[in-house]
Amino acid sequence: MTILLLGSGGREHAFAWKMIQSPLCEKLFVAPGNAGTAGIATNVAMSPTDFDAIKAFVLKENVKMVVVGPEDPLVKGIYDYFKNDESLNHIPVIGPSKLGAQLEGSKEFAKEFLMKHNIPTAAYDSFTAETVENGCAFLETLQPPYVLKADGLAAGKGVLIIHDLEEAKTELRNMLVHEKFGAASSKVVIEEFLDGIELSCFVLTDGKSYKILPTAKDYKRIGEGDTGLNTGGMGAVSPVPYVDAVLMEKIETRIVKPTIEGFQKDGIEYKGFVFIGLINVKNEPIVIEYNVRMGDPETEVVVPRLKSDLVALFQSVADQKLDTFELEVDPRSATTIMVVSGGYPEDFEKGKVITGLENITDSIVFHAGTKLDNENVVSNGGRVLTVTSYGDDFQQAIKKSYQNIDKLSFDKMYFRKDIGFDLL
């Protein structure tokens, strides 16, 4: 069949890389894609949120499935757009309904869902510009550090963790009154800080049954030792070495099952990924957040570990036959290291020519922010490339990724040299 994949990052390149391996995938379009997807599929200059353009394209090209990579089209309701259009409603969209996407689109909606279904999460309250002083008073009842979360989508940068009470109050006012994150912070959730080790649990559901995908851990901070500003992610490791069968059983029974059952109880249509951000506090898993798509760069370690046919897996989601699908996982570890533009996540320059891609051996390079400029691959974002490798353990896999990064070059290229440092 002909498939349309929406998105342009490393996550989408990893999906495309896996999907074209399927005998079910006759032709793959990626909108808008990047220089990496251009080499294996057909890029289409089309925005993932331009639903009318997507409709015209899907009908013209006889597309039989739409796979949604990023959160924006989901939060804006692409699933519902297809479902409610007679000419489109036979085409499955892999991703939740607009209501389901509120789990990521609104931190408050997510917290209310967690509380309603008795899923372990941090204590919280939410505030607007009108109640900003109540928010400051609530901060005084908490122990530092203080966690402030913009309610809406802020490209992964809307969470602040602050140790000083007065600074936390100032930042709360900046978010609510001075619109630090624009409309995303017109409402702010304040929650108690949880101290533990974070990990990501990825679930694919057809709305009735589910499959738990390999675990992963990503590294958000720009600086080594997890210091500096938050980014979209600087690297990832799968599986997470400290997640044993006991912890996994707790995650499934206390978090995954009640989440999927919650969708059914609340009448939420959900055929897609649930990314559960967890923190392990003294061997008790607690939910930090939901995302309604795969993570990036976690996809770049999770998807390479799937032995199963990804398109067949998506088809079983569309047909609500996921319970009959046998998911096979590669027992090896996979790691990925993100290579970024100098200055990221603040100001950085684009258009830097990337060299050395042809010299990579025994690793997979997924393009995150690249484009083709004549014959050259050039940087086109903050996160540029990510280098994924397999190994018998994560140390062996990481070593391969770093050896291959040494063969790559572009002006002001930067990467963290300590991914996995906390797992040793």
Solvent accessible surface area in square Angstrom, and as a share of the most:
residue,aa,sasa,rsa
1,M,54,0.24
2,T,22,0.13
3,I,0,0.00
4,L,0,0.00
5,L,0,0.00
6,L,0,0.00
7,G,3,0.02
8,S,48,0.31
9,G,16,0.15
10,G,0,0.00
11,R,22,0.08
12,E,1,0.01
13,H,13,0.06
14,A,0,0.00
15,F,2,0.01
16,A,0,0.00
17,W,59,0.21
18,K,19,0.08
19,M,0,0.00
20,I,67,0.34
21,Q,100,0.45
22,S,8,0.05
23,P,126,0.79
24,L,76,0.38
25,C,17,0.10
26,E,153,0.68
27,K,94,0.40
28,L,7,0.04
29,F,10,0.04
30,V,0,0.00
31,A,0,0.00
32,P,49,0.31
33,G,11,0.10
34,N,9,0.04
35,A,9,0.07
36,G,8,0.08
37,T,0,0.00
38,A,35,0.27
39,G,67,0.64
40,I,64,0.33
41,A,19,0.15
42,T,59,0.34
43,N,53,0.27
44,V,25,0.14
45,A,113,0.87
46,M,20,0.09
47,S,53,0.34
48,P,24,0.15
49,T,48,0.28
50,D,65,0.34
51,F,26,0.11
52,D,102,0.53
53,A,35,0.27
54,I,0,0.00
55,K,59,0.25
56,A,63,0.49
57,F,29,0.12
58,V,1,0.01
59,L,79,0.39
60,K,158,0.67
61,E,55,0.25
62,N,94,0.48
63,V,2,0.01
64,K,88,0.37
65,M,0,0.00
66,V,0,0.00
67,V,1,0.00
68,V,5,0.03
69,G,1,0.01
70,P,25,0.15
71,E,30,0.13
72,D,59,0.31
73,P,1,0.00
74,L,1,0.01
75,V,25,0.14
76,K,114,0.48
77,G,5,0.05
78,I,0,0.00
79,Y,21,0.08
80,D,42,0.22
81,Y,59,0.22
82,F,3,0.01
83,K,101,0.43
84,N,118,0.61
85,D,28,0.15
86,E,159,0.71
87,S,46,0.29
88,L,0,0.00
89,N,81,0.42
90,H,121,0.54
91,I,8,0.04
92,P,33,0.21
93,V,7,0.04
94,I,4,0.02
95,G,3,0.03
96,P,0,0.00
97,S,9,0.06
98,K,99,0.42
99,L,84,0.42
100,G,0,0.00
101,A,0,0.00
102,Q,51,0.23
103,L,2,0.01
104,E,10,0.04
105,G,10,0.10
106,S,15,0.10
107,K,36,0.15
108,E,36,0.16
109,F,53,0.22
110,A,5,0.04
111,K,6,0.03
112,E,91,0.41
113,F,7,0.03
114,L,1,0.00
115,M,90,0.40
116,K,131,0.56
117,H,21,0.09
118,N,134,0.69
119,I,5,0.02
120,P,43,0.27
121,T,26,0.15
122,A,1,0.01
123,A,52,0.40
124,Y,50,0.19
125,D,61,0.31
126,S,25,0.16
127,F,15,0.06
128,T,41,0.24
129,A,41,0.32
130,E,153,0.68
131,T,49,0.28
132,V,14,0.08
133,E,99,0.44
134,N,90,0.46
135,G,0,0.00
136,C,6,0.04
137,A,54,0.42
138,F,44,0.18
139,L,0,0.00
140,E,102,0.46
141,T,99,0.57
142,L,29,0.14
143,Q,148,0.66
144,P,71,0.45
145,P,18,0.12
146,Y,10,0.04
147,V,10,0.06
148,L,0,0.00
149,K,7,0.03
150,A,2,0.01
151,D,19,0.10
152,G,14,0.14
153,L,54,0.27
154,A,23,0.18
155,A,73,0.56
156,G,48,0.46
157,K,73,0.31
158,G,6,0.06
159,V,40,0.23
160,L,36,0.18
161,I,70,0.35
162,I,11,0.06
163,H,134,0.60
164,D,75,0.39
165,L,51,0.25
166,E,108,0.48
167,E,89,0.40
168,A,0,0.00
169,K,21,0.09
170,T,72,0.42
171,E,31,0.14
172,L,0,0.00
173,R,84,0.31
174,N,43,0.22
175,M,0,0.00
176,L,7,0.03
177,V,76,0.44
178,H,127,0.57
179,E,111,0.50
180,K,96,0.41
181,F,46,0.19
182,G,31,0.30
183,A,93,0.72
184,A,14,0.10
185,S,0,0.00
186,S,69,0.45
187,K,61,0.26
188,V,0,0.00
189,V,0,0.00
190,I,0,0.00
191,E,7,0.03
192,E,67,0.30
193,F,74,0.31
194,L,31,0.16
195,D,111,0.58
196,G,36,0.35
197,I,76,0.39
198,E,93,0.42
199,L,5,0.02
200,S,7,0.04
201,C,0,0.00
202,F,0,0.00
203,V,1,0.00
204,L,0,0.00
205,T,0,0.00
206,D,1,0.00
207,G,12,0.12
208,K,130,0.55
209,S,26,0.17
210,Y,45,0.17
211,K,42,0.18
212,I,43,0.22
213,L,6,0.03
214,P,13,0.08
215,T,11,0.06
216,A,0,0.00
217,K,15,0.06
218,D,24,0.13
219,Y,2,0.01
220,K,74,0.31
221,R,78,0.28
222,I,29,0.15
223,G,15,0.15
224,E,79,0.36
225,G,39,0.38
226,D,56,0.29
227,T,75,0.44
228,G,45,0.43
229,L,89,0.44
230,N,41,0.21
231,T,0,0.00
232,G,18,0.17
233,G,0,0.00
234,M,0,0.00
235,G,0,0.00
236,A,0,0.00
237,V,0,0.00
238,S,0,0.00
239,P,47,0.29
240,V,4,0.02
241,P,68,0.43
242,Y,61,0.23
243,V,26,0.15
244,D,78,0.40
245,A,86,0.66
246,V,97,0.55
247,L,3,0.01
248,M,46,0.20
249,E,98,0.44
250,K,33,0.14
251,I,0,0.00
252,E,56,0.25
253,T,59,0.35
254,R,98,0.36
255,I,0,0.00
256,V,1,0.00
257,K,86,0.36
258,P,25,0.15
259,T,1,0.00
260,I,5,0.03
261,E,80,0.36
262,G,0,0.00
263,F,1,0.00
264,Q,91,0.41
265,K,148,0.63
266,D,44,0.23
267,G,60,0.57
268,I,12,0.06
269,E,71,0.32
270,Y,3,0.01
271,K,45,0.19
272,G,0,0.00
273,F,11,0.05
274,V,1,0.00
275,F,13,0.06
276,I,1,0.00
277,G,8,0.07
278,L,1,0.00
279,I,10,0.05
280,N,19,0.10
281,V,31,0.18
282,K,188,0.80
283,N,86,0.44
284,E,68,0.31
285,P,2,0.01
286,I,30,0.15
287,V,0,0.00
288,I,38,0.19
289,E,50,0.22
290,Y,3,0.01
291,N,12,0.06
292,V,1,0.01
293,R,35,0.13
294,M,1,0.01
295,G,1,0.01
296,D,16,0.08
297,P,0,0.00
298,E,2,0.01
299,T,0,0.00
300,E,0,0.00
301,V,0,0.00
302,V,0,0.00
303,V,2,0.01
304,P,7,0.04
305,R,13,0.05
306,L,7,0.03
307,K,117,0.49
308,S,13,0.08
309,D,43,0.22
310,L,3,0.01
311,V,0,0.00
312,A,27,0.21
313,L,1,0.01
314,F,0,0.00
315,Q,54,0.24
316,S,12,0.08
317,V,0,0.00
318,A,18,0.14
319,D,70,0.36
320,Q,67,0.30
321,K,118,0.50
322,L,0,0.00
323,D,98,0.51
324,T,104,0.60
325,F,32,0.13
326,E,147,0.66
327,L,40,0.20
328,E,103,0.46
329,V,57,0.33
330,D,12,0.06
331,P,112,0.70
332,R,101,0.37
333,S,12,0.07
334,A,0,0.00
335,T,0,0.00
336,T,0,0.00
337,I,0,0.00
338,M,0,0.00
339,V,0,0.00
340,V,1,0.00
341,S,4,0.03
342,G,20,0.19
343,G,47,0.45
344,Y,22,0.08
345,P,26,0.16
346,E,118,0.53
347,D,131,0.68
348,F,67,0.28
349,E,94,0.42
350,K,118,0.50
351,G,42,0.40
352,K,40,0.17
353,V,70,0.40
354,I,10,0.05
355,T,76,0.44
356,G,6,0.06
357,L,41,0.20
358,E,143,0.64
359,N,76,0.39
360,I,28,0.14
361,T,86,0.50
362,D,110,0.57
363,S,20,0.13
364,I,33,0.17
365,V,25,0.14
366,F,0,0.00
367,H,17,0.07
368,A,14,0.11
369,G,10,0.10
370,T,3,0.02
371,K,97,0.41
372,L,97,0.48
373,D,69,0.36
374,N,137,0.70
375,E,165,0.74
376,N,71,0.37
377,V,27,0.16
378,V,3,0.02
379,S,0,0.00
380,N,57,0.29
381,G,13,0.12
382,G,8,0.08
383,R,47,0.17
384,V,0,0.00
385,L,0,0.00
386,T,0,0.00
387,V,0,0.00
388,T,0,0.00
389,S,1,0.01
390,Y,40,0.15
391,G,3,0.03
392,D,117,0.61
393,D,66,0.34
394,F,15,0.06
395,Q,87,0.39
396,Q,82,0.36
397,A,0,0.00
398,I,19,0.10
399,K,128,0.54
400,K,50,0.21
401,S,0,0.00
402,Y,42,0.16
403,Q,97,0.43
404,N,5,0.03
405,I,0,0.00
406,D,115,0.59
407,K,81,0.34
408,L,8,0.04
409,S,61,0.39
410,F,14,0.06
411,D,77,0.40
412,K,118,0.50
413,M,48,0.21
414,Y,72,0.27
415,F,27,0.11
416,R,0,0.00
417,K,134,0.57
418,D,27,0.14
419,I,6,0.03
420,G,2,0.02
421,F,76,0.32
422,D,56,0.29
423,L,23,0.12
424,L,149,0.74
